[in-house]
């Protein structure tokens, strides 16, 4: 069990050395892009929800009176 655990952490350390970490400038640029994209699609979903709500209210009022 101890040998397997030691091998696991040894392999984990080797995998971490393979990771290419971003520099601060690229990290900020990609973070900004993700945040803007999330707000954009969130706004699109918000507009679709508002339009769906209005259309359902209109349809209910039209057909149920």
N, C-alpha and C positions, 0 to 999 in steps of 0.2 A: 504493500500500500504506500509506504513512504517513498519507494523508488518511483512509482507511477506519479506521485504528487510532485516529486522533484523534477521528473521529466516534463510534466505538464507546465510547471513554472519556467523551466528552461526554454521550452518551445514558445511559451507566451512572451518571454523576454526577446527571443529572436524575432517574433512577429512584430513586436512593437518597434524594433529597430528598422523594419521595412517600411514603416509608415512615413509618408512625406507630409510634414506639417506645413501649413500655409504661413506665409509671413503676415504681419499685422495688416498691411495695406490690402492684400487680397482677401483676408478674412473679413475686414470691414466691408469691402465691396460686395462679397457674396452674402453677408448678413443683411446688408441694405437691400439687395435684390430679393431675398427671400421675404423680408418684411413687406416691401412694396407689393410683391406678387400676392401675398396673403391678404393684404388690405384690398387690392384690386378685385380678387375673386370673391372676397367677403362682401364687397359693395355690390357686385353683380348678383350674388345670391340674395342679398337684401332687396334689391330692386325687383328681382323675380318674385320674391315672397310678397312684396307689396302689391305687385300687379296681379298675382294669383289671388290674394285676399280680396282685392277690389272686384275682380271678375267673378269670384264665387259669391260675394255678397250681391252683386248685380244679378247673377243667375238665380239665386235663391229668391230675391225680391221679385224678379220677373215671372218665374214659374210658380211661385207659391201664393200669389195674390189672386 
